[in-house]
Amino acid sequence: MSKIYFAHPVWTYGTYFEEQVLEALAQDLRLSQYELVNPNGPEHQEGYKAKGWKYFEDLVDSCDAVVYAVGDLPVWLGGIPAGVWGEAARAQTLGKPCWEYTDDVGFCLMSEKDESQGQYSTFFHDTRPLSVNETRELRNIVLALQDAQAALKATPVTADLDQWQENLKQREKALESIGKVNFPSRR
């Protein structure tokens, strides 16, 4: 059976987003024919620890196609996380089909070969790769937002306005501590 590699940011592992894409993959008649290779597993994390980025390059090499999904946040920032970009670009240079997943369109084949150019000219046409540092900063922001969301869910609903404002200040302080979000001071 042919294999397809699922490239997606580490911060989406084990999330609703990952589940949503996996469900869509299973329902897509073209892509459900592939055996899925999902890097979200302890064996892949061990492989990465042993071989670094080369491990994931080898994984892409061993597959027949790639599907990538990053969600909206990186695209809003004008880029694709470094690892996902590298995996999808590797598939492209090897001539393997590469699909992008978006909520609004579903799966779109990205590696249509432009014969006049002799290359895959439509691939990532509106984006750029985020640097490794930008990707790490984005990961930290996403993780802080996930922590804030979890804190919100854990915070009991209160009619006490003073307590609510104090909880809000604590959440804002947590986000500001990563140095990427600054809130205006409140009176």
N, C-alpha and C positions, 0 to 999 in steps of 0.2 A: 504494500500500500504506500502511496506517495505521502510525504510528510510536509506539514506547513508549520512554520515557526511563528509564534505569537509575540511580536515585539511590543512592549508597553513599559511605561515608567515603573520603577521599583515601588514608588509610593502608591501605585494603584493595585499592588498585589493584595489579594484578600479583601478587596473592597466591592461595593455594589457595582462600581464601574466595570471591574474585571468580570464579575458575574454576568452583567448585561452584555458585554462583548462576546463572552463564551457562549451564552444562549443564542445570540444572533448568528455566531459561527455555526452552531449546531443546526440552525434552521435554514441557513443559506444552502441551496442545492448545489452550487458550484464548489463551495468550500467545505461542506460537511463530508465530502468524499475523501478528504485528507485526514491522516492521523495527526493529531495536534501535538506540537512540542511547545509546552508552556514553561518558560524559564523560572516560573514561580514554584520552586520546589527545592527541598533541602539538597538533593543530589546536584542540582545546578549551582547552588550557592557554594557547595564544596568544590565543584569544578572551577568556579571563579576564584576561590581562595587559592587553589593549586596552580592555576594557569593564567589568571588575570583575564583581561579583555579577550585574549586569544581563545579562551574557552568558548565564548559566545560567537566569535567568528567561525570556529569549527562547527558549532551547532548550526549556524546559518548555512554553512557549506554542506552539511549533511542533509539538509531539507531541500525540498523541490520548489517551495514557494514561501513567501513571507506575508503576513498580515500585520499591520501596525495600527495601534490606537493610542492616542495620547490625551483625549478629552479636550475641553475648550480652553483651559487656562494657559497652557503653553502657546497655543495658537494665537490667543489674544495678545500674548507678549511678543508675537512675531517670530516664533521659532519652535523647533522640535527638540526635545531633550537629546543630549549628545549620544547616549547609548542607543536610543531608538533610531535616531538618524543613521548612526553607524551601521546598525543591523540591516535597515532597509536599503541603505545605499550599497552595502555589500551585495545584497541580493540583486540589486539592479546591475551592478558591474559584472556579476556572474551570469546575467541574462535570465534570471529567475523571475517569474511573475511576482508582483508586489501589490497588495491591496491596502488601501487606507480605509479605516472605519470611522464614520462620523454618525452621530445620533440622527441627523436630519436626512442623510443620504443612504446610510448603510455602508455597503462595501463598494469601493470604486477601484478599478484596476488602474494603478498609477504608472506601471512600467510599459506603457505603449511605446514601441520603438518608432522613432521618427526617421524613416529611411533617408530623407533628404539630408539630415544632419548626421546620420550614422550613429545616433546615440539615443538615450532615453530622455528626450528633452522636456517632457511634461512632468517629470518626477519632481516633487517638492517645489513646484514652480512659484508659489507665493510665500515661501517660508525660507528660513535659514536654520542651520544647526545652532543650537545654543552651545556655548562653550561648556566645558566640564564644570567650571566654577559657577556659571549661570545656572546650569542644571542643578548643582548642589544647593544654590541659594533658593531656587524654585522649590526643590524638595523640602527644604527647611520651612519655607512659607506654607506649603501644603500641609506638612505635618503639624505646624503650629495651628493652622486653621482646623485641622481634624481634632486636635486636642481641645481647642476652644469649643468646637461643636459638641464633643463628648461632655465637656464641663457644662455646657448649656443644658444638655439632656439630663445630666445628673443633678442640676440645680432645681430644688423644689420651687414650684410656683408660689410666689408670695405677693400679698397685697401691700406689704410694707415697702413704700417707695424708697426710703433711705437704704434698706437692705438691698433692694434691686440695683440702685445706683452704685453701691459698694461692690456688688458682684460684677457689674459692668466695668468699673474701674480696674478690678483685678484681671479681667479677661483682656482689656486693652493693654494693661501693663505687660501681660504675658506675650502678647503679639509684638509690642514695642521692643521687648527684650531681645528679639532676634534681629532688630535693627532695620526692618524693612517696612514697617507700618507705623506711621505717626498720626496720632489723633489730635484734633484741636483741643485746647484746654477748655474745660467746662467751668461755668460760673457756679 
